[in-house]
Amino acid sequence: MMNISRFLTLLGLLLAVVLHAAPAQAQATRTWVSGVGDDVNPCSRTAPCKTFAGAISKTAAGGEINCIDPGGFGALTITKAITIDCTSTEAGVLVSGTNGFVVNAGAADTVILRGLDIIGTVVGPGLSGIAFNTGKALLVDKCTIREFLSSGSFGILFQPTGASSLYVSDTTIANNGSGTTGGAIDIKPSGTGAARVTINGVSAFSNVAGIIADGSATTAESVIDVINTVSAGATAAGILALTPTSGGGAIAILVDRSSLINNVTGASASGPKSSIFLTNTTIFGNTTGLVTSAGSTLSYKTNNINGGNDTDGTPTVNLSQD
């Protein structure tokens, strides 16, 4: 009887230890940050954290981080599926010498960034507002990304090593890049990576380049839809499809109901596997409207190109509308 009693006592103590430890190891499906929070907190609604880095460690994969009130919540590297949604307040990410967000997520992970103001101050070459390396998909919605002012810096650098998707909507991307490199959005998959991209309702202003799709580092085809978007004031191209003279992956960009205004080049298809399809689009006020260098610029005859540019350029193919 003594042995049974001792066993039950030890079992009870073990259960007590396990039950006591479980809450400390648990991660919440929703956490919160506040401008007056503290990262030692559990990141609950009543005890929020101070930074996104503090909150993500206490948020379960597939969970969500929200902002209670305005604040600067810091840079973040993301390695799992997560949503950061701060559309109800002012959520600043002010960085110097680093990327704003880096996405190194798993092949099945979707990352959503919504309602963020991402600002670069003194940054190093190639550092960007959002740098996506791995993951299933990235959605950027209702954000502002600006002032990443070094050579090779982009508002969004999308460089997947596998098949990945990018969705950017209702977002302003301004004043990114320096000299002749950098810009608003760079789509550059590598290896066998294939990008599937939808850009809808984006305003790209005063960047070195607007939207670049580059097939030089991959063997796969990338397809990009640009809808209801303005690319203006670029010191290079408003939209550029770029492939090497040999090898590389094909680039196909559809530009629909968009405006390419006051750029050095409105749209440019450079390289034998580069194609830009234009429909219901205005190309106006550029030094050169269309540039086709070994690639293809294809018009559905619903565009406004002739007039308003120093040199208009001509589509290589006029397509029927059936």
C-alpha positions as a printed Julia matrix, in Angstrom:
322×3 Matrix{Float64}:
   0.0    0.0     0.0
   2.88   2.33    0.79
   4.32   1.82   -2.72
   0.96   2.57   -4.38
   0.51   5.68   -2.27
   3.98   6.93   -3.1
   3.37   6.27   -6.81
   0.12   8.25   -6.79
   1.83  11.11   -4.98
   4.65  11.24   -7.55
   2.13  11.05  -10.41
   0.2   13.97   -8.95
   3.35  16.05   -8.65
   4.31  15.26  -12.24
   0.88  16.28  -13.55
   1.06  19.5   -11.57
   4.43  20.37  -13.12
   3.18  19.6   -16.64
  -0.02  21.6   -16.23
   1.88  24.52  -14.74
   4.42  24.56  -17.6
   1.91  24.27  -20.47
   0.56  27.85  -20.4
   4.1   29.28  -20.48
   4.88  27.33  -23.66
   1.56  27.98  -25.41
   1.33  30.5   -28.25
  -1.75  32.61  -28.89
  -3.56  32.71  -32.21
  -3.91  36.5   -31.84
  -1.51  38.89  -30.16
  -1.3   42.65  -29.76
   1.3   45.43  -29.85
   1.07  48.95  -28.47
   3.22  52.06  -28.55
   3.32  51.83  -24.75
   3.6   48.03  -24.55
   6.44  45.87  -23.26
   7.92  42.74  -24.84
   8.04  40.98  -21.46
   4.22  40.96  -21.58
   2.22  38.01  -22.97
   1.09  40.25  -25.89
  -2.56  39.96  -24.91
  -5.12  42.71  -25.48
  -4.7   43.93  -21.91
  -0.92  43.36  -21.73
   0.43  44.1   -25.23
   3.98  43.83  -26.49
   6.1   46.72  -27.75
   7.43  45.32  -31.05
   6.46  42.94  -33.83
   9.55  40.86  -33.0
   8.36  40.49  -29.43
   4.83  39.56  -30.53
   5.67  37.03  -33.24
   7.54  34.8   -30.78
   4.29  34.51  -28.8
   2.01  34.05  -31.82
   1.17  30.64  -33.24
   1.86  29.83  -36.88
  -1.07  31.06  -38.94
  -2.0   33.54  -36.23
  -2.43  37.31  -36.3
  -0.75  40.35  -34.75
  -2.83  43.53  -34.35
  -2.0   47.08  -33.24
  -3.94  48.66  -30.39
  -2.69  52.22  -30.93
  -0.08  54.17  -32.92
   3.57  53.29  -32.51
   6.84  52.32  -34.12
   7.0   48.54  -33.97
  10.36  47.7   -35.49
  11.83  45.49  -38.2
  10.94  41.81  -38.38
  12.14  38.54  -39.92
   9.21  36.2   -40.58
   9.75  32.42  -40.69
   6.16  31.15  -40.5
   2.66  31.87  -41.74
   1.47  35.08  -40.05
  -0.85  38.05  -40.52
   0.11  41.51  -39.29
  -2.94  43.76  -39.59
  -2.82  47.33  -38.31
  -5.36  49.0   -40.59
  -7.21  50.55  -37.63
  -4.28  52.74  -36.51
  -0.86  54.15  -37.46
   1.71  51.34  -37.47
   5.18  52.61  -38.25
   8.25  50.56  -39.09
  11.22  52.95  -39.23
  14.48  51.19  -40.05
  18.09  52.22  -40.56
  20.72  49.84  -41.93
  18.34  46.88  -42.28
  15.35  45.62  -44.26
  11.93  46.48  -42.9
  10.57  42.93  -43.23
  12.35  39.76  -44.38
  10.2   36.75  -45.29
  11.95  33.38  -44.94
   8.81  31.29  -44.5
   8.01  27.67  -45.34
   6.83  26.43  -48.74
   3.19  26.23  -47.57
   3.18  29.53  -45.61
   1.24  32.66  -46.51
   2.31  36.01  -45.03
  -0.08  38.99  -44.92
   1.09  42.54  -44.16
  -1.7   45.1   -43.93
  -1.93  48.71  -42.81
   1.79  49.41  -42.28
   3.92  52.52  -42.86
   7.42  51.23  -43.69
  10.12  53.9   -43.87
  13.84  53.62  -44.58
  16.22  56.29  -43.34
  19.97  55.65  -43.68
  20.08  52.2   -45.31
  22.79  50.12  -46.92
  22.92  49.08  -50.58
  20.23  46.56  -51.52
  18.2   46.92  -48.32
  14.47  47.12  -48.94
  11.13  47.72  -47.29
  10.03  44.09  -47.74
  12.41  41.37  -48.92
  10.67  38.06  -49.74
  12.9   35.0   -50.14
  10.77  31.92  -49.42
   7.12  31.1   -48.8
   3.93  30.21  -50.63
   2.55  33.74  -50.9
   2.95  37.32  -49.72
   0.02  39.75  -49.58
   0.76  43.47  -49.05
  -2.39  45.56  -48.59
  -3.05  49.18  -47.64
   0.59  49.91  -46.88
   2.99  52.79  -47.54
   6.63  51.95  -48.33
   9.06  54.82  -48.83
  12.52  56.32  -48.56
  14.71  53.25  -49.12
  17.25  55.47  -50.81
  20.31  53.32  -51.51
  21.38  51.8   -54.82
  19.61  48.49  -55.35
  16.97  49.23  -52.71
  13.32  48.49  -53.46
  10.04  49.05  -51.72
   9.29  45.36  -52.3
  12.0   42.9   -53.38
  10.29  39.63  -54.38
  12.97  37.02  -55.04
  11.49  33.56  -54.41
  13.53  30.43  -54.88
  10.4   28.35  -55.55
   6.91  28.81  -56.98
   5.49  31.77  -55.04
   2.77  34.39  -55.39
   2.76  38.11  -54.63
  -0.37  40.24  -54.21
  -0.02  44.01  -53.72
  -3.14  46.14  -53.4
  -4.1   49.69  -52.37
  -0.47  50.5   -51.57
   1.75  53.55  -52.15
   5.45  52.99  -52.89
   7.51  56.16  -53.22
  11.09  57.46  -53.32
  13.01  54.2   -53.45
  16.37  53.44  -55.07
  19.34  55.61  -55.92
  21.3   56.46  -59.05
  20.38  53.94  -61.73
  19.27  51.0   -59.55
  16.41  50.21  -57.21
  12.77  51.21  -57.36
   9.24  50.37  -56.25
   8.85  46.61  -56.9
  11.43  44.12  -58.17
  10.2   40.65  -59.14
  13.25  38.44  -59.57
  12.81  34.71  -58.86
  15.89  32.5   -58.85
  16.72  28.87  -59.58
  13.49  27.21  -60.69
  11.38  29.86  -58.98
   8.25  31.04  -60.79
   6.48  34.23  -59.71
   2.73  34.73  -60.01
   2.05  38.38  -59.25
  -1.03  40.61  -59.06
  -0.51  44.34  -58.53
  -3.83  46.15  -58.13
  -4.44  49.75  -57.12
  -0.79  50.57  -56.48
   0.66  54.09  -56.71
   4.39  54.06  -57.49
   5.79  57.6   -57.39
   9.29  59.06  -57.82
  11.23  55.8   -57.69
  14.29  55.0   -59.79
  12.17  52.36  -61.54
   8.53  51.5   -61.1
   7.79  47.79  -61.53
  10.54  45.45  -62.75
  10.08  41.77  -63.64
  13.45  40.11  -64.22
  13.83  36.56  -65.56
  17.63  36.49  -65.62
  18.1   34.3   -62.53
  15.43  31.62  -63.13
  14.52  29.0   -65.69
  10.77  29.31  -65.11
   8.2   31.7   -66.57
   6.78  34.49  -64.42
   3.38  36.07  -65.05
   2.5   39.52  -63.7
  -0.85  41.36  -63.81
  -0.73  45.13  -63.26
  -4.25  46.52  -62.8
  -5.57  49.99  -61.87
  -2.03  51.1   -61.11
  -0.06  54.33  -61.59
   3.7   54.33  -62.16
   4.89  57.92  -62.37
   8.06  59.97  -62.11
  10.53  57.11  -62.49
  14.02  58.07  -63.59
  14.16  54.76  -65.47
  11.15  52.73  -66.69
   7.65  52.82  -65.29
   7.34  49.11  -66.13
  10.19  46.89  -67.28
  10.15  43.27  -68.47
  13.74  42.04  -68.55
  15.23  38.76  -69.79
  18.81  37.87  -70.86
  19.84  37.46  -74.47
  20.01  33.69  -73.93
  18.66  31.42  -71.22
  16.66  32.71  -68.3
  12.93  32.5   -67.71
  10.21  34.17  -69.74
   8.43  37.28  -68.41
   4.83  38.14  -69.37
   3.27  41.33  -67.97
  -0.36  42.35  -68.56
  -0.97  46.08  -67.95
  -4.69  46.82  -67.66
  -6.48  50.11  -66.81
  -3.24  51.7   -65.66
  -1.22  54.89  -66.25
   2.5   55.24  -66.97
   3.18  58.95  -66.69
   6.22  61.27  -66.63
   8.83  58.51  -66.57
  12.0   58.37  -68.62
  10.48  55.28  -70.28
   6.83  54.35  -69.95
   7.13  50.61  -70.61
  10.08  48.57  -71.83
  10.35  44.96  -73.01
  14.02  44.05  -73.04
  15.23  40.58  -74.01
  13.85  37.84  -76.29
  11.6   36.25  -73.65
  10.05  39.49  -72.41
   6.46  40.44  -73.3
   4.25  43.33  -72.21
   0.52  43.21  -73.06
  -1.31  46.55  -72.9
  -5.04  47.16  -72.61
  -7.03  50.23  -71.53
  -3.78  51.92  -70.49
  -2.47  55.49  -70.82
   1.22  56.12  -71.54
   1.75  59.88  -71.4
   4.39  62.49  -70.65
   7.35  60.11  -70.81
  10.62  60.77  -72.59
   9.88  57.57  -74.53
   6.51  55.88  -74.32
   7.34  52.33  -75.45
  10.75  50.71  -75.86
  11.02  47.25  -77.4
  14.49  45.73  -77.38
  14.35  42.14  -78.68
  11.13  41.6   -76.71
   7.46  42.18  -77.54
   5.01  44.98  -76.73
   1.5   43.9   -77.64
  -1.5   46.25  -77.74
  -5.19  45.37  -77.66
  -5.82  48.74  -79.42
  -7.59  50.23  -76.4
  -4.6   52.26  -75.19
  -3.62  55.94  -75.27
   0.01  56.05  -76.39
   0.29  58.38  -79.37
   0.92  61.97  -78.28
   2.17  63.42  -75.04
   5.51  61.59  -75.02
   8.68  63.07  -76.48
   8.87  59.84  -78.49
   5.82  57.62  -78.42
   7.16  54.29  -79.59
   5.02  51.7   -81.34
   3.74  48.32  -80.18
   5.32  45.44  -82.02
   1.94  43.68  -82.34
  -1.64  44.95  -82.43
  -3.96  42.27  -81.06
  -7.64  41.68  -81.74
 -10.13  42.08  -78.89
 -12.03  38.8   -79.27
